[in-house]
Amino acid sequence: MRFTVPAAVAALAMMFAAPLAADAQDAAAPPAAELPKAPVPYTVLHLKPPAPKPRPPGAPTATPATAPAARSGPAVAGAVPIAAAPAVPGARLTPGQPLPPGELEAFVDGVVRDAMAHEHIAGVTVSVVQNGQVVLKKGYGFASLRPQRPVDPDRTLFRVGSISKTFTWITLMKEVEAGRVRLDQPINLYLPEKVQVKDQGYDQPVRVVNLMDHSAGFEDRILGQLFEDDFERVRPLDLYLRQERPRRVHAPGAVSSYSNYGAGLAGEAVSYTSGKPFERLVEDEIFVPLGMNHTTFREPRPAKAGLPAPMPAALAADVSAPLHWTRTGFQQRSYEYIGQIAPAGAASSTAGDMARYMITLLNGGQLNGVTVFGPRTAEAFRTPLRRTPAGINGWAHGFMTFDVAGGFRGYGHSGATIDFHSNMVTIPQLNLGVFIAANSETGEALVGRFPERLVQEFYAAPQSFPRPGSPELAADGQALTGYFLTTRRAYSGLEGFITSLMGGTAVSVTPQGWLLTEGPRSGVRTWAPEGPASDRRFIAVDGDQRMAFTLGEGRARGFLPASNVALMERAPAWRKPSTLAILAALTAAAALVTLVGVALRNRREFRENAVQSRAALLQNIQAGLWLGALALFAVWASKSSDLAQVIYGWPGALLITASACALVAAALTIATLVALPAVWRGGRRVDSWTHLRKAFFTVTVLIYAGFSVTLAMWGALSPWSG
């Protein structure tokens, strides 16, 4: 029996908020367009088949037709090329050769259209820059359904998720440049007292730099508070930071664990030290100087006291809707509000504006003679704050650094809301920047793999797959096997219970010398040793993803996935979903047998004393409560396939009732444990239970007790916690 909930809930561990930024206005945004009353069939979008293969160099190139037509825009100048990297043997282009626009467009058209058709993505926007020029800028598909609005790369605003954080880190580094902030100082020095980080038993303060490399030690909570579907529930940033203060679960600097809350603190800090509201600060310091006129942290809603001014009406008219794929077609959903923690993820932007931004990053903070940040800051965004194993992403003052196909090194950030996915990769050795975003939750795979595929196509040598296994690993790999739980999760309450269920990975070794990982989100993946098996570094047999283990006392203590957004720690036996599944199955079986026994005994006379009668009544009530709790959880799980419903409706009546039933049943377990000696003492054979029934009662009590203790440690017995 596998004790899991639908895979959509697993995406909770990947939520990065999505910020918006542009001209601030106090006028109310126009009312939201009426949503379609029913899903719109996929075929209505008239997506065309994949484009033909790229033409050889020099051949004439025609832009394939698409409905609506892909849109492109003028180039942006201003960047200065850097020294080229050495050529990669077998690659189509050397690092000094620019991308051929015709071939690039044909390649991008093919990849994007194929993914849209087969993975059910409604709209995509893309921009590619190189050597200070926009090489490609296109929109595909639709930004809304009724009316059908095509994606325009210069006008259509997509949520960019946690790419928003890069703007926050730039404002923070500008405060460092101005001498108002020091990275090695406690963040509390730059925060109003009401939102300062509490000690919570830790002697070391959280420093500014801990926020930038996500090592502050906060737990990660998102359900019911990171996203809102009703603008009336949006709160000011400082109020959110006070009300949603997370637990500190690790010492600062000890563990990497991605934190939206940490980015929110950084945004509040720069607002406090600069004396400007965060949204205005980003506009004044980044968007206006760079001419990013279609980028904003503001959201399309009516004006509301205590909140920043809403998105200007002109921009609100061009915002892409979240388009959710269902079995019957696309469904346009309500706007995702993230303004309560805007610095972590509330930005919206266009492919055109993101092209200007990438050119600025590649050109050391300058665009068309305008300097946004200095050379030391530019270098900081490319330099990891701490060393990581080869192939594992680093954190460079808020930006991700990573290996790219062909042996190149890149930096940038990815992002996700509930329905939007985005990715921004810049590669200084190629003077290349790639941005892509999708407005459907099904776009995650395309967005994640697209920049790597582009570099692989033009600047990397072809690779052969699958990679072979290792006899050494097959013979001596058991030290790596086990169950590992992410550090990026809630650590208590119902959210802790659900994220613990979904945040683990099982590791095993095959006789062929491959490593297998299996998790609710990633599914089953196969890995081969990279180098000697004793190095404990692995690479995917069918790709370039990597992972690295840390050992202690002869076995793996944990491993770092390539993303480095969290450490996967070895979990004790009671933390394994399989343990919970076994106890749940035993509890259900014991409860069913108990209730069947009640029905059978009611048809004939039987003997019992007063203590046994009361103990039996308690156990009968427990049986009903346990079965009710398990049934309610199963119903909740069956309805949780839509991530938006889980987040917006958290925790919901079903889950609260299930937890309450389990809590009462667990409390009754204490009473039955206390009664156990008296049940066994009984009396004469004629007025007491048989030994068989006493044994069944005892076994049932112990099963219920084990399940109760395990649920309590998982956080499931806290209906008030949400």
VOGU-3710 file (C-alpha; in Angstrom, 3 decimals, decimal comma):
1> mrftvpaava> 0,000/0,000/0,000  1,403/3,412/-0,978  0,421/6,301/1,267  0,614/9,326/-1,064  -1,530/12,206/-2,195  -1,807/13,389/-5,821  1,321/14,641/-7,459  0,031/18,185/-7,772  0,520/18,687/-4,032  4,208/17,900/-4,524
11> alammfaapl> 4,597/21,115/-6,459  4,152/22,918/-3,142  7,869/22,477/-2,489  8,686/24,354/-5,640  6,583/27,567/-5,161  8,531/30,769/-5,744  6,412/33,917/-5,679  6,050/36,182/-8,763  6,515/40,039/-8,480  5,319/42,864/-10,801
21> aadaqdaaap> 6,986/46,288/-11,455  6,202/49,428/-13,480  4,889/52,947/-13,212  3,117/53,580/-9,922  -0,367/55,068/-10,127  -3,025/55,544/-7,531  -5,888/55,042/-9,951  -7,835/51,829/-9,564  -7,206/49,085/-12,099  -10,055/48,153/-14,429
31> paaelpkapv> -12,320/45,333/-13,311  -11,130/41,855/-14,227  -12,581/40,358/-17,372  -15,330/37,819/-16,871  -13,955/34,286/-16,873  -15,299/31,670/-19,282  -18,153/29,663/-17,787  -16,655/26,383/-19,016  -13,277/25,025/-20,100  -12,178/26,028/-23,587
41> pytvlhlkpp> -11,196/23,006/-25,730  -7,539/22,751/-26,594  -8,291/22,607/-30,309  -9,858/26,062/-30,181  -6,381/27,518/-29,764  -5,443/26,318/-33,268  -1,943/25,260/-32,300  0,049/24,141/-35,316  2,251/21,036/-35,621  5,953/21,308/-34,732
51> apkprppgap> 8,041/23,391/-37,112  10,449/21,676/-39,531  14,012/20,913/-38,499  16,507/23,815/-38,591  17,882/24,525/-42,047  21,613/24,237/-42,710  23,689/27,436/-42,538  23,154/29,681/-45,510  19,808/28,215/-46,543  16,878/30,627/-46,865
61> tatpatapaa> 14,684/30,676/-43,774  10,986/31,410/-43,542  9,163/31,938/-40,275  6,583/29,123/-40,047  2,987/30,188/-39,670  1,517/30,071/-36,221  -1,862/31,020/-34,882  -1,614/33,662/-33,697  1,466/34,831/-35,556  4,619/34,961/-33,473
71> rsgpavagav> 5,655/38,520/-32,845  9,118/39,946/-32,792  10,651/43,311/-32,051  13,649/45,531/-32,672  17,103/44,881/-31,325  18,485/46,568/-28,232  22,090/47,674/-28,280  24,470/48,550/-25,529  26,337/45,454/-24,341  30,043/44,855/-24,849
81> piaaapavpg> 31,176/41,320/-25,827  33,514/39,552/-23,415  36,406/37,251/-24,249  35,216/34,057/-25,892  35,659/30,660/-24,236  37,633/27,839/-25,908  35,873/25,930/-28,660  34,042/22,738/-27,717  35,133/19,785/-29,903  32,201/18,547/-31,966
91> arltpgqplp> 30,020/21,623/-31,376  28,305/23,355/-34,304  29,576/26,794/-33,280  32,626/28,033/-31,427  31,991/30,348/-28,447  33,113/33,317/-30,542  30,543/32,667/-33,246  27,130/34,311/-32,814  23,901/32,397/-33,143  22,564/32,372/-36,728
101> pgeleafvdg> 19,155/34,090/-36,411  17,380/31,959/-39,002  18,529/28,656/-37,576  17,838/29,865/-34,055  14,281/30,857/-34,895  13,575/27,546/-36,618  14,985/25,627/-33,657  13,014/27,622/-31,088  9,816/27,361/-33,110  10,175/23,595/-33,281
111> vvrdamaheh> 10,916/23,098/-29,588  8,214/25,461/-28,331  5,438/24,380/-30,679  6,137/20,714/-30,066  5,913/21,237/-26,302  2,759/23,347/-26,581  1,028/20,672/-28,647  2,098/17,644/-26,614  2,285/19,123/-23,108  -0,825/21,333/-23,355
121> iagvtvsvvq> 0,671/24,799/-22,865  -1,544/27,750/-23,794  1,017/30,538/-24,174  4,797/30,983/-24,240  7,030/34,045/-24,537  10,750/33,882/-25,407  13,698/36,231/-25,836  17,335/35,471/-26,679  20,119/38,071/-26,528  23,770/37,884/-27,517
131> ngqvvlkkgy> 26,567/40,430/-27,782  24,266/43,228/-26,666  21,622/42,513/-29,304  18,203/40,874/-29,266  18,644/37,834/-31,500  15,111/36,502/-31,044  11,944/37,775/-29,408  8,689/35,878/-29,980  5,324/35,073/-28,517  3,409/31,842/-29,049
141> gfaslrpqrp> -0,191/30,915/-28,361  -2,614/32,926/-26,277  -2,549/35,206/-23,253  -6,288/34,878/-22,604  -9,208/32,896/-23,998  -12,230/35,212/-24,044  -11,333/37,385/-25,751  -8,529/35,455/-27,411  -5,430/37,610/-27,041  -2,220/36,455/-28,736
151> vdpdrtlfrv> 1,032/36,550/-26,798  2,994/39,647/-27,820  6,655/39,575/-26,661  6,690/43,358/-26,201  3,275/43,820/-24,589  2,068/40,641/-22,857  3,050/40,536/-19,183  3,775/37,081/-17,735  4,278/36,370/-14,038  8,005/35,641/-13,674
161> gsisktftwi> 7,850/34,017/-10,244  11,075/33,989/-8,303  12,991/35,774/-11,038  11,446/38,679/-9,110  13,968/38,024/-6,367  16,826/39,054/-8,637  15,417/42,593/-8,708  15,205/42,480/-4,908  18,853/41,411/-4,661  19,904/44,231/-6,988
171> tlmkeveagr> 18,198/46,807/-4,759  19,884/45,215/-1,743  23,326/45,350/-3,366  22,714/48,985/-4,319  22,131/49,681/-0,622  25,462/47,941/0,023  27,112/50,136/-2,624  25,623/53,198/-0,915  27,080/52,099/2,438  23,701/51,735/4,142
181> vrldqpinly> 23,866/47,920/4,408  26,668/45,447/5,143  26,307/41,837/4,064  28,032/40,399/7,140  25,768/42,202/9,619  22,565/40,865/11,223  19,509/41,589/9,083  17,772/42,942/12,198  19,941/46,069/11,977  18,058/47,002/8,823
191> lpekvqvkdq> 14,516/46,013/9,803  11,785/47,768/11,792  11,523/46,231/15,248  8,080/44,754/14,575  9,396/42,426/11,841  12,831/41,624/13,243  13,866/37,959/13,335  13,412/36,416/16,791  16,163/34,321/18,395  13,954/31,237/18,875
201> gydqpvrvvn> 16,742/29,536/20,826  19,558/30,257/18,358  22,582/32,278/19,463  23,707/33,202/15,949  21,808/36,036/14,278  20,509/35,743/10,733  22,848/37,867/8,630  22,074/39,660/5,384  24,184/37,202/3,413  22,157/34,276/4,815
211> lmdhsagfed> 19,099/35,619/3,022  20,983/35,804/-0,272  22,168/32,186/-0,238  18,999/30,844/1,423  20,787/29,607/4,545  18,850/31,599/7,166  17,436/28,360/8,592  13,722/29,123/8,196  11,124/26,444/7,619  9,132/26,912/4,403
221> rilgqlfedd> 5,365/27,511/4,533  3,174/28,503/1,600  -0,294/26,964/1,977  -3,124/29,395/2,508  -0,898/32,484/2,627  1,715/32,791/-0,152  -0,894/33,130/-2,922  -4,384/34,645/-2,797  -7,208/34,540/-5,346  -9,072/37,443/-3,705
231> fervrpldly> -7,420/40,882/-3,666  -9,270/41,690/-0,436  -7,020/39,165/1,336  -3,787/40,842/0,192  -1,922/42,334/3,175  0,879/44,890/3,488  4,339/43,314/3,454  5,171/44,229/7,052  1,905/42,727/8,305  2,543/39,536/6,357
241> lrqerprrvh> 6,060/39,253/7,795  4,681/39,582/11,333  1,732/37,239/10,949  3,453/34,511/8,921  6,752/34,403/10,817  8,261/30,921/10,255  10,067/28,758/12,768  13,838/28,752/12,717  14,761/25,090/12,294  18,483/25,294/11,439
251> apgavssysn> 21,362/27,484/12,556  22,161/30,295/10,071  24,612/29,161/7,419  24,238/25,468/8,239  21,784/24,272/5,601  20,608/25,463/2,208  16,817/25,763/2,206  15,098/28,077/-0,268  13,031/30,735/1,503  10,435/33,122/0,115
261> ygaglageav> 10,134/34,632/3,583  13,845/35,503/3,543  13,420/37,418/0,290  10,449/39,211/1,839  12,674/40,316/4,724  15,245/41,601/2,230  12,566/43,657/0,475  11,403/45,132/3,763  15,023/45,926/4,684  15,784/47,883/1,494
271> sytsgkpfer> 12,535/49,790/1,893  13,504/50,658/5,486  17,086/51,740/4,713  16,236/53,643/1,527  13,123/55,323/2,899  11,058/54,303/-0,153  8,240/51,774/-0,559  9,611/48,642/-2,184  7,587/48,924/-5,401  8,652/52,537/-5,914
281> lvedeifvpl> 12,284/51,727/-5,112  12,509/49,005/-7,769  10,890/51,286/-10,334  13,223/54,187/-9,588  16,412/52,134/-9,354  15,920/49,480/-12,066  12,862/49,588/-14,305  12,776/53,267/-15,263  16,549/53,616/-15,894  16,568/50,461/-18,049
291> gmnhttfrep> 13,456/51,398/-19,981  11,607/48,322/-18,704  8,261/50,030/-19,165  6,254/46,803/-19,160  7,642/45,363/-15,921  6,074/45,903/-12,502  5,680/44,501/-9,010  2,184/46,001/-8,825  -0,931/43,903/-9,321  -4,213/44,560/-11,190
301> rpakaglpap> -6,704/45,285/-8,417  -8,686/48,213/-7,056  -6,840/50,721/-4,906  -6,830/49,758/-1,223  -5,702/51,688/1,830  -2,423/50,445/3,282  -1,322/48,734/0,064  0,900/49,994/-2,761  -0,858/51,589/-5,716  -2,256/49,008/-8,140
311> mpaalaadvs> -0,899/48,195/-11,577  -1,503/50,968/-14,125  -4,567/50,311/-16,265  -2,532/50,307/-19,485  -0,399/47,434/-18,209  -3,296/45,583/-16,583  -4,961/45,281/-19,994  -1,947/43,313/-21,265  -1,513/40,880/-18,358  -1,645/37,217/-19,332
321> aplhwtrtgf> -4,269/35,153/-17,540  -3,362/31,858/-15,834  -4,573/29,148/-18,245  -5,134/25,780/-16,599  -5,292/22,571/-18,637  -8,151/20,164/-17,860  -9,339/17,014/-19,589  -11,786/19,062/-21,628  -9,494/21,952/-22,525  -7,996/25,133/-21,121
331> qqrsyeyigq> -9,726/27,000/-18,334  -8,956/30,637/-17,568  -8,401/31,112/-13,859  -8,486/34,104/-11,565  -5,429/36,276/-11,035  -2,767/35,017/-8,612  -2,151/37,731/-5,997  1,280/37,682/-4,348  1,522/41,314/-3,303  1,627/40,429/0,389
341> iapagaasst> 5,188/39,172/-0,154  5,988/41,040/-3,353  9,830/41,027/-3,092  9,800/37,225/-3,255  7,758/36,845/-6,404  5,198/39,452/-7,495  6,866/40,742/-10,678  5,319/40,567/-14,130  7,292/41,313/-17,289  7,490/40,868/-21,050
351> agdmarymit> 10,051/38,996/-23,118  11,165/42,346/-24,530  11,828/43,874/-21,120  13,581/40,724/-19,927  15,852/40,995/-22,978  16,931/44,471/-21,823  17,476/43,083/-18,326  19,665/40,190/-19,542  21,789/42,534/-21,658  22,298/44,666/-18,544
361> llnggqlngv> 23,376/41,647/-16,504  25,805/40,505/-19,202  27,184/44,039/-19,581  28,119/44,490/-15,931  25,083/46,513/-14,869  25,042/48,945/-17,811  22,633/49,513/-20,698  22,874/52,262/-23,310  25,116/54,373/-21,103  22,969/53,931/-17,979
371> tvfgprtaea> 24,611/52,228/-14,990  22,261/50,367/-12,647  24,906/48,685/-10,481  28,684/48,720/-10,338  31,352/46,221/-11,433  31,856/44,745/-7,950  28,151/43,990/-7,706  28,199/42,550/-11,220  30,996/40,212/-10,183  29,171/39,300/-6,966
381> frtplrrtpa> 26,158/38,096/-8,952  28,441/35,619/-10,744  30,485/34,478/-7,729  29,054/31,780/-5,406  29,068/32,638/-1,729  30,152/29,124/-0,785  31,668/26,165/-2,586  29,440/23,354/-3,776  30,307/19,970/-5,303  30,897/19,914/-9,051
391> gingwahgfm> 27,646/20,112/-10,974  25,642/21,479/-8,030  24,197/24,979/-8,353  25,704/27,734/-6,257  24,161/30,860/-4,726  25,890/34,054/-5,854  24,424/36,905/-3,806  20,895/35,818/-4,694  21,481/34,616/-8,243  21,799/30,905/-9,058
401> tfdvaggfrg> 25,048/29,793/-10,692  25,114/26,535/-12,636  26,927/24,413/-15,184  25,594/24,520/-18,740  26,068/22,067/-21,617  29,436/22,429/-23,331  31,324/23,103/-20,099  30,067/26,670/-19,763  29,069/28,403/-16,544  25,858/30,399/-16,284
411> yghsgatidf> 23,908/32,400/-13,761  20,307/33,528/-13,474  17,125/32,347/-11,788  13,978/30,346/-12,404  10,483/31,054/-11,148  7,026/29,600/-10,647  3,638/30,607/-9,373  0,687/28,226/-9,392  0,206/28,354/-13,166  3,148/30,371/-14,523
421> hsnmvtipql> 6,686/29,079/-15,027  9,741/31,079/-16,085  13,481/30,707/-16,530  16,307/33,188/-17,136  19,832/32,004/-17,958  22,831/34,201/-18,810  26,163/32,730/-19,944  28,990/35,305/-19,900  31,396/33,034/-21,850  28,947/33,132/-24,773
431> nlgvfiaans> 27,659/36,636/-23,992  24,280/34,916/-24,258  21,014/35,342/-22,376  17,858/33,219/-22,662  14,448/33,968/-21,147  11,312/31,858/-21,454  7,962/31,870/-19,646  4,719/29,892/-19,932  1,236/30,727/-18,645  0,128/27,133/-17,929
441> etgealvgrf> 1,270/24,905/-15,063  2,002/22,259/-17,709  4,823/24,457/-19,024  7,221/23,565/-16,218  9,204/20,961/-18,179  9,597/23,124/-21,294  10,685/26,161/-19,311  13,145/24,158/-17,245  14,903/22,440/-20,143  14,738/25,105/-22,872
451> perlvqefya> 17,928/27,165/-22,183  20,023/24,012/-21,814  18,639/22,564/-25,050  19,432/25,757/-26,927  23,058/25,768/-25,780  23,323/22,034/-26,416  22,053/22,507/-29,974  24,559/25,177/-30,985  27,548/25,233/-28,613  27,945/21,726/-27,158
461> apqsfprpgs> 29,069/18,407/-28,591  26,482/15,639/-29,040  26,258/13,281/-26,077  25,644/9,544/-25,971  23,070/8,007/-23,652  22,450/6,074/-21,525  25,525/6,298/-19,345  26,862/2,962/-18,064  26,550/1,741/-14,498  29,436/0,982/-12,143
471> pelaadgqal> 30,364/-2,483/-10,790  31,988/-0,699/-7,844  28,671/0,959/-6,954  26,768/-2,319/-7,350  29,141/-3,985/-4,890  29,500/-1,168/-2,376  26,568/1,212/-2,753  24,351/0,211/0,148  25,707/3,075/2,244  23,765/5,429/-0,023
481> tgyflttrra> 20,397/3,691/0,130  17,544/4,894/2,312  14,844/7,527/2,532  15,739/11,229/2,483  13,545/14,199/3,395  13,892/17,762/2,104  14,865/20,574/4,450  12,569/22,870/2,465  9,253/22,124/4,135  7,015/23,041/7,018
491> ysglegfits> 8,147/21,398/10,248  4,887/21,250/12,191  1,120/21,229/11,867  -0,985/19,975/8,998  1,240/21,661/6,430  4,216/19,876/7,963  2,305/16,606/7,659  1,463/17,100/3,969  4,856/18,464/2,899  6,627/15,635/4,736
501> lmggtavsvt> 4,504/13,153/2,802  5,449/14,778/-0,496  8,985/15,997/0,200  10,919/12,748/0,345  13,056/10,666/-1,994  13,856/6,953/-1,766  17,346/5,930/-2,918  18,359/2,420/-4,007  21,141/0,738/-6,011  20,600/-1,688/-8,894
511> pqgwlltegp> 22,674/-4,824/-9,624  23,820/-3,080/-12,836  25,537/-0,356/-10,811  23,038/2,462/-11,230  21,513/4,603/-8,515  17,716/4,938/-8,474  15,806/7,812/-6,882  12,029/7,873/-6,510  9,848/10,683/-5,211  6,245/11,883/-5,552
521> rsgvrtwape> 7,294/14,814/-7,723  10,287/13,550/-9,685  9,128/9,985/-10,255  11,819/7,359/-10,844  15,195/8,581/-12,106  18,370/6,643/-12,875  21,870/7,921/-12,134  25,403/6,793/-12,925  28,547/7,600/-10,926  30,470/10,607/-12,218
531> gpasdrrfia> 34,062/9,612/-11,669  34,952/6,912/-9,130  31,929/5,587/-7,236  33,756/6,439/-4,006  33,385/10,158/-4,844  29,608/9,814/-4,315  28,829/12,179/-7,198  26,228/11,128/-9,758  24,924/12,261/-13,135  21,626/11,344/-14,783
541> vdgdqrmaft> 22,027/8,480/-17,266  19,951/10,404/-19,827  20,927/14,019/-19,149  23,203/16,457/-17,326  21,447/16,698/-13,943  23,739/15,908/-11,017  23,591/15,053/-7,329  26,213/14,652/-4,604  26,106/12,727/-1,315  27,646/13,582/2,047
551> lgegrargfl> 28,767/10,669/4,213  29,073/10,222/7,952  29,660/7,151/10,105  29,854/4,901/7,088  26,619/5,873/5,357  25,035/8,778/3,522  23,757/11,538/5,795  22,139/13,338/2,896  22,525/14,529/-0,651  22,378/17,775/-2,592
561> pasnvalmer> 20,312/17,817/-5,785  21,607/19,934/-8,652  19,174/22,770/-7,870  20,614/23,245/-4,355  17,323/24,721/-3,144  17,374/22,274/-0,228  19,399/19,511/1,372  17,905/16,033/1,343  18,533/14,621/4,836  18,368/10,954/5,824
571> apawrkpstl> 15,052/10,385/7,581  14,508/8,116/10,593  12,246/5,088/10,180  9,213/6,815/11,695  9,510/9,585/9,090  9,104/7,232/6,133  5,734/7,261/4,329  5,952/3,471/4,197  5,927/3,363/8,007  2,879/5,600/8,097
581> ailaaltaaa> 1,212/3,496/5,396  1,734/0,267/7,336  0,360/1,786/10,536  -2,604/3,263/8,654  -3,385/-0,122/7,102  -3,104/-1,892/10,469  -5,307/0,750/12,098  -7,955/0,427/9,400  -7,894/-3,372/9,655  -8,136/-3,327/13,458
591> alvtlvgval> -10,996/-0,820/13,326  -12,929/-2,890/10,795  -12,468/-6,096/12,809  -13,596/-4,247/15,942  -16,819/-3,034/14,328  -17,507/-6,424/12,728  -17,035/-7,983/16,161  -19,597/-5,586/17,618  -22,144/-6,639/15,001  -21,530/-10,329/15,601
601> rnrrefrena> -21,618/-10,097/19,388  -24,911/-8,203/19,306  -26,534/-11,379/17,925  -25,632/-13,514/20,914  -25,036/-13,223/24,619  -21,530/-12,701/25,895  -19,846/-12,071/29,244  -17,887/-8,984/30,335  -17,359/-7,001/33,513  -17,977/-3,265/33,944
611> vqsraallqn> -14,381/-2,207/33,160  -14,295/-4,328/30,034  -17,651/-2,951/28,922  -16,438/0,641/29,199  -13,115/-0,223/27,533  -14,958/-1,903/24,664  -17,161/1,159/24,206  -14,092/3,408/24,002  -12,462/1,130/21,463  -15,623/1,000/19,368
621> iqaglwlgal> -15,731/4,806/19,293  -12,051/4,846/18,350  -12,689/2,443/15,492  -15,345/4,721/14,045  -13,160/7,799/14,460  -10,107/6,197/12,848  -12,101/4,946/9,883  -13,725/8,357/9,552  -10,361/10,139/9,681  -8,818/7,853/7,069
631> alfavwasks> -11,853/8,128/4,793  -11,935/11,922/5,037  -8,228/12,159/4,262  -8,701/9,883/1,250  -11,505/12,123/-0,021  -9,349/15,235/0,515  -6,463/13,590/-1,350  -8,720/12,699/-4,265  -9,747/16,355/-4,560  -6,221/17,767/-4,285
641> sdlaqviygw> -5,123/17,179/-7,872  -5,616/20,903/-8,568  -2,814/22,762/-6,814  -4,721/26,053/-6,865  -7,600/24,544/-4,891  -5,178/23,191/-2,288  -3,371/26,519/-1,825  -6,386/28,832/-1,915  -8,636/26,535/0,112  -6,076/25,439/2,699
651> pgallitasa> -6,631/23,602/4,960  -10,326/23,083/4,206  -13,131/21,413/6,139  -12,259/17,869/5,040  -8,669/17,958/6,277  -9,550/19,783/9,498  -12,300/17,269/10,279  -10,010/14,337/9,485  -7,364/15,745/11,827  -9,941/16,398/14,560
661> calvaaalti> -11,270/12,823/14,325  -7,736/11,471/14,556  -6,971/13,735/17,520  -10,004/12,519/19,501  -9,231/8,906/18,620  -5,635/9,395/19,769  -6,825/10,939/23,041  -9,079/7,931/23,679  -6,032/5,715/23,209  -4,682/7,074/26,486
671> atlvalpavw> -7,833/5,939/28,277  -7,698/2,443/26,779  -4,020/2,137/27,703  -4,854/3,060/31,304  -7,665/0,495/31,326  -5,510/-2,289/29,900  -4,343/-3,839/33,229  -7,906/-3,888/34,556  -9,156/-5,487/31,353  -6,693/-8,339/31,810
681> rggrrvdswt> -7,456/-8,820/35,511  -11,142/-9,302/34,657  -12,904/-11,751/36,932  -14,181/-15,292/36,777  -14,220/-16,982/33,382  -18,014/-16,768/33,250  -18,172/-12,965/33,643  -14,999/-11,915/31,836  -13,620/-11,785/28,300  -11,814/-14,766/26,859
691> hlrkafftvt> -8,029/-14,587/26,603  -8,381/-14,329/22,832  -10,547/-11,233/23,082  -8,242/-9,692/25,676  -5,307/-10,298/23,329  -7,142/-8,686/20,406  -8,064/-5,701/22,563  -4,410/-5,319/23,594  -3,054/-5,595/20,067  -5,618/-3,048/18,865
701> vliyagfsvt> -4,665/-0,626/21,645  -0,984/-0,928/20,715  -1,718/-0,394/17,000  -3,780/2,700/17,769  -1,081/3,974/20,131  1,662/3,521/17,540  -0,393/5,263/14,873  -1,290/8,088/17,274  2,304/8,749/18,288  3,488/8,678/14,671
711> lamwgalspw> 0,740/11,040/13,505  1,542/13,403/16,365  5,225/13,505/15,393  4,247/14,131/11,760  2,010/17,047/12,801  -1,270/15,475/11,689  -3,019/15,812/15,074  -3,301/19,594/14,998  -6,541/20,672/13,306  -6,079/24,209/14,645
721> sg> -2,700/24,710/12,953  -3,749/24,819/9,286
//
